[in-house]
Amino acid sequence: MSVQADILTAIKHYETIIIHRHLRPDPDAIGSQVGLAELLRKSFPEKTIYQVGGPVEGLDYLAEMQEIPTETYQGALVIVTDTANSPRISDSRYDQGDKLIKIDHHPNDEPYGDLVWVETKASSCSEMIADFWQMFPEELKMHEEAARLLYGGIVGDTGRFLYPATSAHTLEIAAKLLDFGFDAAKLNRQIDQISRKVALLSGYLFQNLEIDENGAARIILTSERMAEFGLKDSETAGIVSVPGVIEDVLAWAIFVQQPEGYYRVRLRSKGPVINELAKQHHGGGHPLASGANAKDLAEVEEIYDQIKRLCKEFE
Ligand code: AMP
C-alpha cells in the first residue's frame, strides 16, 4: 500500500484529528494545514477536526486557529503539514496524540512521525494536499473554501507561479482548484498586499542593499531600524523577495535583529544552493529559499562571506 493510502486509512480510523503546521506561518503553512482540515471536515462530517498552532501573523484572511486543551490529544490522530523538523512545529503538544503523520515538501532531514510523506519536488505542501484529494476523489470532497486555501498556499510558495518549483503539474492542480469558484483575484491581492510601513521599508532596502560583484546581496535590519519603521519581524515577509527583482542580484540574505539580540536570517537564491549554508547556522529549508539564525554580527559576516563564495563559484 502507498503511504498516501496508509494516511487515508489512518484518517478514516480516528474520530479526532488535530492538524499542526510550522511556527511563523506563511500562506503554504496555513493553506496546507487548514486546506486539509476543510477537506476532511467536508469528507468526514462525523469526525472532529482541529487546526492549531497559535497566531497566524497577518494571514487571518486565510484562516484562524483553534485553541484546544491537552486532553483532546488523547487517542487522536495528529497531522503536521509543511514542517521539516520537530522544533519548528507550532504547538509542542504535537507528540501527545496516538499517531503522528508528517506531510511535507522540504528535504526530509528529520523524518518524525509514524507515517511520513515527503515530496521535495512539490512546489508546496498545499500542492501535495491537492494531490491527495486527486488520489482519492471518491472519498475526499473538495469544495470552495478548501480549494481557496490550497490555491493560496500554492500561490504563496511559488511566488505566483514564478519560482522554479512551479511545474506543469502545479499549474494543472491550480486549474482544478480554480474550478471551485472562489475569488482568486481577491486572494492574489491579499497575498501580495503590503502595508505602507512595509512599502517604506522596501524603499530603504532598495537604497541600502549591499551587492558584491558576483551578485551576493545583503541588508541588516537592526532593532533600531525596525523600530524606526514601526515594524515587527513577522512583517518582513513582504520584503523577502524584493531584492530578487534587481538584475545584478543572484543570492541574498535579509538579517532581521530579534528583541533578544540575535538575527533571524532569511535567505533566497536564483541559482546557488543555499540550504546547506542555512543548516550550518541553525536553519534549513529549500535549495533556493531557506532560513537560519546568526547569534551576533560576527556570524552575520560569516554568513554573508559564505553567500559571496557560493555566488563566486556559481557558473
Ligand atoms: P522564511 O525566510 O522564514 O520564509 O523561510 C524560508 C524557508 O526556510 C521556509 O521553507 C522555511 O521552512 C525554512 N526555514 C526558515 N527558518 C528555518 C529554520 N530555523 N530551520 C529550518 N528551516 C527554516
Residues whose N, C-alpha, C, O or C-beta is under 5 A from the ligand:
A	BS01	AMP	R266 L267 H282 G283 G284 G285 H286 A289 S290 G291 A292
